[in-house]
Amino acid sequence: MSVSGLNRIEKRAAFSLASVFGVRMLGLFMILPVFAIYGEQLAGYSPLWLGIAIGAYGLTQALLQIPMGILSDKYGRKPVILAGLVVFLIGSIVAALSTSIYGVVVGRALQGMGAIASAILALAADLSREEQRPKVMATIGMFIGLSFTFAMILGPIVADAFGLSGLFWFTGLLTILAMLMIQFMVPYSVNKAPRGDSVALPEQITKLIRHPQLSRLNWGVFILHMALTACFVTLPKQFVASGLALENHWQIYLPTLLGSFFLMVPFMIIAMKKQQEKPMFSAAVALLSLALFLLWLLPSGFWSLVMSVVLFFTAFNYLEATMPSILSRLAPAGVKGSVMGIYSSSQFLGAFVGGLIGGFVASHYGEQSIFLVMAVASLLWLVLSFGMQKLKKSKSFSFTTGIHCEEKAEEVAELLINMPGVIEATLVHDELADNNAVAYLKVDDKTVDLQAVKALLQS
């Protein structure tokens, strides 16, 4: 048993899944720093359609994350992820070939139909013990943040060299890379949960949506990505107006985003080392609200923009990294895919609504008003965050086993989940580990018989 740090399989899963997630999000994010400018060249352009094109992927993502999460619970994570990446690739090609803003909207919507976020997060939870899961989820969150950083740098450079269509062709190449990584880098796992709890039924979905703690996180990620998308309806134009040419935007995004990563470190240290997760979470939401109010209040000068954007992304990166970890710890055993599906649907629906609201507000009330609307929304999230409860932890263990084939892993996982005190059992069959499996158990230590568990795994 090992509980002190990430084991080899957890490290491999963390970095491979984080890389896949990051590569895919890089393709989606690259449009943000340039589309407000380049979108004006497309037939049918208007501020409203600009916002819709930026956020279109979010609508189809939101509609399909829950079904894809359920399918991953039932048929396995990897097949669902690979199928989603194929659809995403098709959407990238459609957008690359489009000369009107309507065609780009269709392509972005098709990209969103490759809704794999919930399956990736659920697979990450399958492949990690509960006490190590925050590190795995934080790794994924940080890679998402890094992908955003690289997107801010690469987006203007690629668009300047190859045009808007070049961005989408580049996204297609990244998608093929992600497919190869899923197939050859990510460990295989077998996950079992109590009977009747492995696949969420419609009434279970409703119950999960109404869960008082889960719903706070779902509303939070909705507002977070709504604010992000809405801000980028106007933010690139404001940097141009302050005197920074579009092809040079990477020169400000790089130090700004890197600085925000360093500034979020104190939040992480206090939350993890001092067991102050809830206060730090609320503090990050408050910082997000402050940054949006500053973007609205301060004159659109270069340095005031930089200061506000640094504060915004300090809060954004911290919240993006910590919320999946909290969610995975709250998720009932056996329906992680469904819980992650609801979360991811909220996240991407927020992106769609942000683009829609950003375009609408810019058309009717002026682009500066976008920041005020988003600041008010983030204050509502701050109020919601005060009702979060302190997380309760169960005991998690890992065991090496003598199991050396997938069929036996399926059989033993089924036996384990029927033992008293075993809440969740995951057997990871790793071909690189002498064809043996590693068992991850989430248990009630007051009722579980660990000696019986070890006997079963070694028999």
DAQUIZI-V434769 format. One record per residue. N is the residue number from 1. RES is the residue in three letters. PSI is psi in whole degrees, 0 to 359 (none if undefined). D_CENTER is the distance of its C-alpha to the mean C-alpha in Angstrom with 2 decimals. Layout:
# DAQUIZI-V434769
n->(N,N)
res->(RES,RES)
psi->(PSI,PSI)
d_center->(D_CENTER,D_CENTER)
This chain:
# DAQUIZI-V434769
n->(1,2,3,4,5,6,7,8,9,10,11,12,13,14,15,16,17,18,19,20,21,22,23,24,25,26,27,28,29,30,31,32,33,34,35,36,37,38,39,40,41,42,43,44,45,46,47,48,49,50,51,52,53,54,55,56,57,58,59,60,61,62,63,64,65,66,67,68,69,70,71,72,73,74,75,76,77,78,79,80,81,82,83,84,85,86,87,88,89,90,91,92,93,94,95,96,97,98,99,100,101,102,103,104,105,106,107,108,109,110,111,112,113,114,115,116,117,118,119,120,121,122,123,124,125,126,127,128,129,130,131,132,133,134,135,136,137,138,139,140,141,142,143,144,145,146,147,148,149,150,151,152,153,154,155,156,157,158,159,160,161,162,163,164,165,166,167,168,169,170,171,172,173,174,175,176,177,178,179,180,181,182,183,184,185,186,187,188,189,190,191,192,193,194,195,196,197,198,199,200,201,202,203,204,205,206,207,208,209,210,211,212,213,214,215,216,217,218,219,220,221,222,223,224,225,226,227,228,229,230,231,232,233,234,235,236,237,238,239,240,241,242,243,244,245,246,247,248,249,250,251,252,253,254,255,256,257,258,259,260,261,262,263,264,265,266,267,268,269,270,271,272,273,274,275,276,277,278,279,280,281,282,283,284,285,286,287,288,289,290,291,292,293,294,295,296,297,298,299,300,301,302,303,304,305,306,307,308,309,310,311,312,313,314,315,316,317,318,319,320,321,322,323,324,325,326,327,328,329,330,331,332,333,334,335,336,337,338,339,340,341,342,343,344,345,346,347,348,349,350,351,352,353,354,355,356,357,358,359,360,361,362,363,364,365,366,367,368,369,370,371,372,373,374,375,376,377,378,379,380,381,382,383,384,385,386,387,388,389,390,391,392,393,394,395,396,397,398,399,400,401,402,403,404,405,406,407,408,409,410,411,412,413,414,415,416,417,418,419,420,421,422,423,424,425,426,427,428,429,430,431,432,433,434,435,436,437,438,439,440,441,442,443,444,445,446,447,448,449,450,451,452,453,454,455,456,457,458,459)
res->(MET,SER,VAL,SER,GLY,LEU,ASN,ARG,ILE,GLU,LYS,ARG,ALA,ALA,PHE,SER,LEU,ALA,SER,VAL,PHE,GLY,VAL,ARG,MET,LEU,GLY,LEU,PHE,MET,ILE,LEU,PRO,VAL,PHE,ALA,ILE,TYR,GLY,GLU,GLN,LEU,ALA,GLY,TYR,SER,PRO,LEU,TRP,LEU,GLY,ILE,ALA,ILE,GLY,ALA,TYR,GLY,LEU,THR,GLN,ALA,LEU,LEU,GLN,ILE,PRO,MET,GLY,ILE,LEU,SER,ASP,LYS,TYR,GLY,ARG,LYS,PRO,VAL,ILE,LEU,ALA,GLY,LEU,VAL,VAL,PHE,LEU,ILE,GLY,SER,ILE,VAL,ALA,ALA,LEU,SER,THR,SER,ILE,TYR,GLY,VAL,VAL,VAL,GLY,ARG,ALA,LEU,GLN,GLY,MET,GLY,ALA,ILE,ALA,SER,ALA,ILE,LEU,ALA,LEU,ALA,ALA,ASP,LEU,SER,ARG,GLU,GLU,GLN,ARG,PRO,LYS,VAL,MET,ALA,THR,ILE,GLY,MET,PHE,ILE,GLY,LEU,SER,PHE,THR,PHE,ALA,MET,ILE,LEU,GLY,PRO,ILE,VAL,ALA,ASP,ALA,PHE,GLY,LEU,SER,GLY,LEU,PHE,TRP,PHE,THR,GLY,LEU,LEU,THR,ILE,LEU,ALA,MET,LEU,MET,ILE,GLN,PHE,MET,VAL,PRO,TYR,SER,VAL,ASN,LYS,ALA,PRO,ARG,GLY,ASP,SER,VAL,ALA,LEU,PRO,GLU,GLN,ILE,THR,LYS,LEU,ILE,ARG,HIS,PRO,GLN,LEU,SER,ARG,LEU,ASN,TRP,GLY,VAL,PHE,ILE,LEU,HIS,MET,ALA,LEU,THR,ALA,CYS,PHE,VAL,THR,LEU,PRO,LYS,GLN,PHE,VAL,ALA,SER,GLY,LEU,ALA,LEU,GLU,ASN,HIS,TRP,GLN,ILE,TYR,LEU,PRO,THR,LEU,LEU,GLY,SER,PHE,PHE,LEU,MET,VAL,PRO,PHE,MET,ILE,ILE,ALA,MET,LYS,LYS,GLN,GLN,GLU,LYS,PRO,MET,PHE,SER,ALA,ALA,VAL,ALA,LEU,LEU,SER,LEU,ALA,LEU,PHE,LEU,LEU,TRP,LEU,LEU,PRO,SER,GLY,PHE,TRP,SER,LEU,VAL,MET,SER,VAL,VAL,LEU,PHE,PHE,THR,ALA,PHE,ASN,TYR,LEU,GLU,ALA,THR,MET,PRO,SER,ILE,LEU,SER,ARG,LEU,ALA,PRO,ALA,GLY,VAL,LYS,GLY,SER,VAL,MET,GLY,ILE,TYR,SER,SER,SER,GLN,PHE,LEU,GLY,ALA,PHE,VAL,GLY,GLY,LEU,ILE,GLY,GLY,PHE,VAL,ALA,SER,HIS,TYR,GLY,GLU,GLN,SER,ILE,PHE,LEU,VAL,MET,ALA,VAL,ALA,SER,LEU,LEU,TRP,LEU,VAL,LEU,SER,PHE,GLY,MET,GLN,LYS,LEU,LYS,LYS,SER,LYS,SER,PHE,SER,PHE,THR,THR,GLY,ILE,HIS,CYS,GLU,GLU,LYS,ALA,GLU,GLU,VAL,ALA,GLU,LEU,LEU,ILE,ASN,MET,PRO,GLY,VAL,ILE,GLU,ALA,THR,LEU,VAL,HIS,ASP,GLU,LEU,ALA,ASP,ASN,ASN,ALA,VAL,ALA,TYR,LEU,LYS,VAL,ASP,ASP,LYS,THR,VAL,ASP,LEU,GLN,ALA,VAL,LYS,ALA,LEU,LEU,GLN,SER)
psi->(144,122,2,331,181,131,182,317,320,320,315,316,316,310,327,313,321,322,317,312,315,318,318,315,332,316,322,323,335,337,334,311,355,339,330,334,306,334,336,341,349,146,137,12,140,158,322,313,331,312,320,318,320,320,3,322,332,326,310,327,314,321,331,350,316,310,320,324,318,317,324,329,324,317,355,151,312,313,321,319,315,319,318,323,327,315,319,320,317,317,322,320,317,314,323,328,356,143,357,160,335,321,322,321,316,315,317,324,321,321,318,334,341,66,87,0,316,321,322,313,322,321,321,320,323,324,12,148,157,318,343,349,322,324,318,313,323,324,315,315,320,324,325,316,318,322,323,318,311,326,320,329,311,326,303,324,311,318,322,326,322,0,180,321,327,327,316,326,320,321,320,318,320,325,318,320,318,321,319,321,318,318,322,346,328,131,154,142,153,122,133,143,169,148,140,357,5,330,123,130,166,319,333,322,314,318,319,322,323,355,123,325,317,322,328,321,322,315,324,312,331,310,321,313,336,314,317,309,317,318,325,2,332,336,315,322,324,323,321,317,332,358,5,115,148,318,349,6,330,333,337,326,321,302,328,313,322,320,323,327,317,322,337,346,315,323,314,317,313,319,316,316,324,3,46,46,314,310,321,326,311,323,322,321,319,321,322,315,316,315,319,321,322,321,327,319,317,149,151,52,163,308,329,324,315,312,314,321,323,313,319,311,339,313,315,312,320,313,320,326,326,331,318,325,313,318,316,331,334,340,132,148,136,348,31,320,320,318,315,328,315,316,312,325,318,319,310,331,323,320,318,312,324,316,320,311,319,314,320,312,319,323,326,332,0,147,329,332,342,317,322,315,317,327,318,318,320,330,323,322,321,317,317,322,336,338,3,142,157,136,140,139,136,175,138,143,159,146,141,148,170,9,132,19,154,323,317,324,318,315,315,323,321,321,319,316,343,0,144,134,353,113,318,142,129,125,122,115,110,114,340,355,54,32,18,161,152,132,129,127,136,119,160,106,351,339,343,146,96,330,320,323,313,324,319,318,333,353,none)
d_center->(29.92,27.61,25.60,25.97,23.10,20.79,23.00,23.15,21.07,18.25,18.38,18.48,15.56,13.40,14.36,14.56,11.19,9.60,12.02,11.26,7.55,8.99,11.99,10.56,8.60,11.91,13.79,12.15,12.42,15.96,17.53,16.76,19.44,22.08,21.97,23.69,26.56,26.70,26.00,29.44,31.07,29.89,32.33,31.69,29.78,29.49,27.18,26.00,25.31,23.58,21.08,20.76,20.21,17.46,15.57,17.00,14.10,12.35,15.36,15.49,11.81,12.56,15.80,14.77,11.62,14.08,16.76,14.68,13.48,17.20,18.36,16.37,18.08,21.35,21.53,19.23,15.77,17.01,19.12,16.49,14.03,17.07,18.27,15.13,15.36,19.02,18.44,16.02,18.88,21.41,19.68,19.62,23.33,24.23,22.79,24.57,27.83,27.76,30.18,29.48,26.62,26.80,26.19,23.11,21.82,22.60,20.88,17.64,17.90,18.49,15.46,13.44,15.50,13.87,11.20,9.89,6.24,8.15,10.69,8.91,7.58,11.11,12.80,11.60,13.04,16.07,16.81,16.97,19.38,18.47,19.88,18.05,14.65,13.68,14.44,12.43,9.19,10.30,10.92,7.51,6.51,9.82,9.52,6.85,9.53,12.21,11.25,11.62,14.84,16.15,15.45,17.52,20.18,20.31,19.99,23.38,25.02,24.23,25.09,28.26,29.32,28.44,27.73,24.97,25.43,24.99,21.38,20.69,22.87,21.02,17.70,19.63,20.72,17.28,16.38,19.54,18.65,15.36,17.61,20.07,17.70,16.56,20.25,21.78,19.57,17.48,19.81,21.04,20.77,22.70,21.39,23.84,23.84,26.86,28.55,27.53,24.14,22.43,21.68,21.09,23.89,23.77,25.29,22.74,19.88,21.87,22.36,18.71,17.99,20.95,20.14,20.91,18.38,15.42,16.29,16.15,12.48,11.92,14.23,12.74,9.27,11.54,13.79,11.48,10.26,13.80,15.28,13.45,14.52,17.89,18.74,18.49,21.03,23.53,22.42,23.46,26.76,27.34,27.04,29.46,31.76,31.80,33.29,30.45,30.62,27.46,27.89,28.00,24.84,23.17,25.87,24.51,20.73,21.03,22.97,21.21,17.69,19.21,21.16,18.24,16.85,20.33,20.64,17.61,19.30,21.82,19.26,17.78,21.38,22.74,20.00,20.25,23.92,25.44,23.55,22.71,19.10,19.98,22.10,19.68,16.88,19.43,20.68,17.39,17.31,20.97,20.40,17.99,20.84,23.40,21.82,21.73,25.29,26.42,25.14,27.24,30.25,30.91,32.68,30.65,32.02,30.30,29.99,29.03,26.10,25.10,25.42,23.38,20.53,20.52,20.35,17.57,15.25,16.45,15.22,11.95,11.08,12.36,10.62,7.08,8.29,10.30,9.01,7.26,10.56,12.69,11.46,12.25,15.56,16.47,15.82,19.26,20.23,19.95,17.56,14.22,13.25,14.56,12.98,9.43,10.73,11.96,8.91,6.93,10.40,10.75,7.81,9.33,12.74,12.47,12.03,15.07,17.06,16.53,18.03,20.71,21.68,21.64,23.96,26.12,26.62,27.39,29.94,31.71,31.37,30.55,27.43,27.86,27.50,23.80,23.13,25.35,23.71,20.23,21.92,23.51,20.31,18.75,22.04,21.68,18.37,20.35,22.95,20.58,19.23,22.85,22.98,20.43,22.29,22.49,20.70,23.15,22.88,24.47,25.83,24.11,26.07,26.00,29.10,30.39,32.22,34.92,33.05,33.04,32.13,29.35,31.91,32.98,29.44,28.96,32.29,31.77,28.33,30.10,32.90,30.73,28.85,32.32,33.57,34.09,31.46,28.77,25.66,23.42,24.30,22.39,24.51,23.05,25.56,25.39,27.90,28.07,29.29,32.69,31.27,30.87,28.05,26.34,26.04,23.48,24.85,23.74,27.12,29.31,31.52,34.37,34.96,33.66,36.24,34.62,37.84,37.74,34.15,35.18,38.27,36.39,34.02,36.99,39.40)
